């Protein structure tokens, strides 16, 4: 469930804004949702990815995005079915909170839940009032876990710990990890409803 009642894309954006507590300032671009008609009527996930990348001015990534995303009949937004199950379990298992419906919160949970060991380290700092990255004590982590953590922080808070040059570097960021990070950008820009498109989530 999206927690929204309106069907008109423009009204849904307004409804999301009205759900915010008084004085709440969304981190990053949590409410910067693409017009739903831009993606909801498309049967090609790679086109949606292209649209998101172009809108957030990441044209330098286009070549790698084309190589990783295009030519696949059924897109897997999640790393695997376990990741998908964990993501929804974490998101829906929270107490009813407005943050649960914001796209930047969902995108951060999407990345943090991709690695079970990383989630164990950060889960105590994921509260109903927000994700407190500054309180997390990562300790010893793998390079992939480190990148997932900082990419989640970027998509949640609007920071830029992960640089474009690093995203392009295949030796640093493997294709599976790159796909997750780009998919998190898509969730953050398009809204959480996009992960419910079953034709993209099947094995």
PyMOL commands that set and color helices and strands:
alter all, ss='L'
color gray80, all
select helices_A, chain A and resi 9-18+36-40+45-55+59-69+81-93+98-101+103-112+116-125+133-135+143-157+164-168+175-190+192-196+198-201
alter helices_A, ss='H'
color red, helices_A
select strands_A, chain A and resi 126-127+130-131
alter strands_A, ss='S'
color yellow, strands_A
deselect
rebuild
show_as cartoon
